[in-house]
Amino acid sequence: MPNKVLPETLRNFIDGHVENVSGGSDPLYSDDAVKHLTRLTRSSETRAGLILQRSIVEGLRRGAEYTVLTPRAFPVCAEPKQQLFAHDIGFVLGALHLPVTKAVSTTEIDLIAIRHRDRSAAVYEIRRANGRLGWKATRDALLKLASAKMLLRDWILRECGIVVDNTAAYLVAYFGNLDDVQAVFPPQMVLTRDNLDQHFGLPVRELVDAANELYGRHVDQAVAKVVKSMKEGRK
């Protein structure tokens, strides 16, 4: 059962999103049930993505092997854009490290994981990938990761006082729909549900799947309640 796997912090996070997506303490629950159902279905996918990201973060924090960060204002540099326009993927995957003084803006990062045993760090963009991401969104994700990877070593030293020797960047396409991803991302930069535990060396997938199951049950119950109210309204 999911509740036996999920830590209390993650259960509370899911419960908060369930309450928000349902519309408050008395859900579904407005007179305009059709409008409420539309809002519910649209927002539930976005909230499911947030729960996926939080689940992976919580899974890594259960062990002592990683320092886990989720910065909301990570520096962004302009260098990768020109190179990607030239299709220079080797440049993106290379070992170029830049100081954070090269930043021109900031962005939110889903996950940074610093692994202490080999002094390595990686930056991650996390997507559910149960449907197509779209070419533009996929390309934007690659640009974001390439920029973050270039600044990662200097940022970690400045923000955490930790020296890392190697950096990497990955797209987590959890449910594995790679229709758009494969056209943009080198395969070595892509992780799915099937290889996530092997990549991190921790049982992260169990926690993610339990969180998805719990949230999915709550959303199904919320939808059923709206549909019931719609049927009763027609009587």
C-alpha positions in Angstrom: 0.0 0.0 0.0 1.3 3.5 -0.8 1.0 4.9 2.7 3.4 2.3 4.0 6.1 3.5 1.6 5.5 7.3 1.6 7.2 9.5 4.2 4.9 11.9 6.0 6.3 14.9 4.3 5.4 13.5 0.9 1.9 12.4 2.0 1.3 15.9 3.2 2.5 17.4 0.0 0.2 15.1 -2.0 -2.7 15.9 0.3 -2.2 19.6 -0.2 -2.3 19.3 -3.9 -5.4 17.1 -3.7 -7.2 19.7 -1.7 -6.2 22.4 -4.1 -7.1 20.5 -7.2 -10.5 19.6 -5.7 -11.4 23.2 -5.0 -11.1 23.4 -1.3 -12.7 21.7 1.7 -16.0 21.2 0.0 -14.9 20.2 -3.5 -16.5 19.8 -6.7 -18.7 21.3 -5.1 -19.5 24.5 -7.0 -22.8 24.9 -8.8 -21.0 24.9 -12.2 -19.9 21.2 -12.1 -18.8 21.2 -15.8 -16.5 24.1 -15.3 -15.1 22.5 -12.1 -14.5 19.2 -13.9 -12.6 21.0 -16.7 -10.4 22.8 -14.2 -9.8 19.5 -12.3 -8.7 17.6 -15.3 -6.4 20.4 -16.6 -4.7 21.1 -13.3 -4.3 17.4 -12.2 -1.7 16.8 -14.9 0.4 19.8 -13.8 0.1 18.8 -10.1 1.1 15.2 -11.0 4.3 16.6 -12.5 5.0 18.4 -9.3 4.4 15.3 -7.2 6.8 13.3 -9.5 9.5 15.9 -9.0 9.0 15.9 -5.2 8.9 12.1 -5.0 12.3 11.8 -6.7 13.8 14.5 -4.4 12.4 12.8 -1.3 13.7 9.4 -2.5 17.3 10.8 -2.8 17.0 12.5 0.6 16.3 9.3 2.3 20.0 8.3 2.0 23.2 10.1 3.0 24.9 9.6 -0.3 23.6 12.7 -1.9 23.2 16.4 -1.2 19.9 17.3 -2.9 19.0 20.8 -4.0 16.0 22.3 -5.8 17.0 25.9 -6.5 14.4 28.4 -7.7 16.8 30.9 -9.1 19.7 29.1 -10.8 21.9 31.2 -13.1 21.5 30.8 -16.9 24.2 31.6 -19.4 23.8 32.2 -23.2 26.6 30.0 -24.5 24.7 26.8 -25.3 22.1 28.5 -27.6 24.5 29.4 -30.4 26.1 26.0 -30.3 22.8 24.1 -30.4 21.8 26.2 -33.4 24.9 24.8 -35.0 24.0 21.3 -33.9 27.1 21.0 -31.9 25.9 18.4 -29.3 29.5 17.6 -28.5 29.8 21.1 -27.1 26.7 20.6 -24.9 28.1 17.3 -23.5 31.6 18.6 -23.1 33.5 19.5 -20.0 33.3 23.3 -20.4 32.8 25.0 -17.0 32.0 28.6 -16.7 31.8 31.0 -13.6 28.4 32.1 -12.5 29.4 35.6 -13.4 28.6 34.6 -17.0 24.9 34.3 -16.1 22.4 36.5 -18.0 19.3 35.4 -16.1 17.9 32.7 -13.7 15.6 29.7 -14.0 14.1 27.1 -11.6 15.8 23.8 -11.5 13.9 20.6 -10.7 16.9 18.8 -9.1 20.6 19.0 -8.5 22.1 15.9 -6.9 25.7 16.0 -5.5 27.1 12.5 -5.0 29.8 12.6 -2.4 31.6 9.3 -3.0 32.9 10.4 -6.4 32.6 14.2 -6.1 30.2 14.4 -9.0 27.1 16.5 -9.5 24.2 16.4 -12.0 21.3 18.6 -12.9 17.9 17.2 -13.9 14.8 18.3 -15.7 11.9 16.1 -14.7 9.0 15.3 -16.9 6.2 12.7 -16.7 6.5 11.9 -20.4 3.2 10.0 -20.5 2.5 12.0 -23.7 4.5 13.8 -26.2 6.5 16.8 -24.9 6.5 18.8 -28.1 9.6 19.7 -30.1 9.9 23.3 -28.7 9.5 22.2 -25.1 12.1 19.4 -25.6 14.6 21.8 -27.2 14.1 24.4 -24.4 14.8 21.6 -21.8 18.1 20.8 -23.6 19.1 24.4 -23.6 18.3 24.8 -19.9 20.2 21.7 -19.0 23.2 22.6 -21.1 23.4 26.0 -19.5 23.0 24.7 -16.0 25.7 22.0 -16.6 28.2 24.7 -17.6 27.7 26.8 -14.5 27.0 23.9 -12.1 30.5 23.4 -10.7 31.1 27.0 -9.8 27.6 27.4 -8.4 28.0 24.5 -6.1 31.3 25.8 -4.8 29.9 29.2 -4.2 26.5 28.1 -2.7 27.5 24.9 -0.8 31.3 25.1 -0.4 31.6 21.7 -2.1 34.2 20.9 -4.7 33.0 18.6 -7.5 35.2 17.2 -10.2 32.6 16.0 -12.7 29.2 17.3 -13.8 26.4 15.9 -16.0 22.9 16.8 -17.1 19.8 14.6 -17.6 16.3 14.7 -18.7 14.0 12.3 -16.7 11.2 11.3 -19.0 9.6 9.1 -16.4 6.9 7.2 -18.3 9.1 6.8 -21.3 7.3 8.6 -24.2 10.4 9.6 -26.2 8.7 10.5 -29.5 10.0 14.1 -29.3 12.9 13.5 -26.9 14.9 11.2 -29.2 15.0 13.8 -32.0 16.6 16.4 -29.7 18.4 14.7 -26.8 21.5 12.4 -27.0 20.4 9.0 -25.6 23.0 9.2 -22.7 21.2 12.2 -21.3 17.8 10.6 -21.0 16.5 8.6 -18.0 13.2 6.8 -17.7 11.3 4.8 -15.0 13.1 1.7 -16.0 16.7 2.9 -15.3 16.2 5.5 -12.6 17.1 3.2 -9.6 20.2 2.0 -11.4 21.2 5.5 -12.2 20.9 6.8 -8.6 21.9 3.5 -6.9 18.8 3.9 -4.7 15.2 2.6 -4.8 13.6 5.8 -6.0 11.1 4.2 -8.3 9.2 2.6 -5.5 8.5 5.9 -3.8 7.5 7.6 -7.1 5.1 4.9 -8.1 3.5 4.9 -4.6 3.0 8.7 -4.8 1.5 8.4 -8.3 -0.8 5.7 -7.1 -2.0 7.7 -4.1 -2.5 10.9 -6.1 -4.3 9.0 -8.9 -6.7 7.5 -6.5 -7.5 10.9 -5.0 -8.1 12.4 -8.4 -10.3 9.5 -9.5 -12.4 10.0 -6.4 -12.7 13.8 -7.1 -13.7 13.2 -10.7 -16.3 10.6 -9.6 -17.8 13.1 -7.1 -18.1 15.8 -9.8 -19.7 13.4 -12.2 -22.2 12.2 -9.5 -23.1 15.8 -8.8 -23.7 16.4 -12.5 -26.0 13.4 -12.8 -27.9 14.4 -9.7 -28.3 17.9 -11.1 -30.1 16.6 -14.1 -32.7 14.8 -12.1 
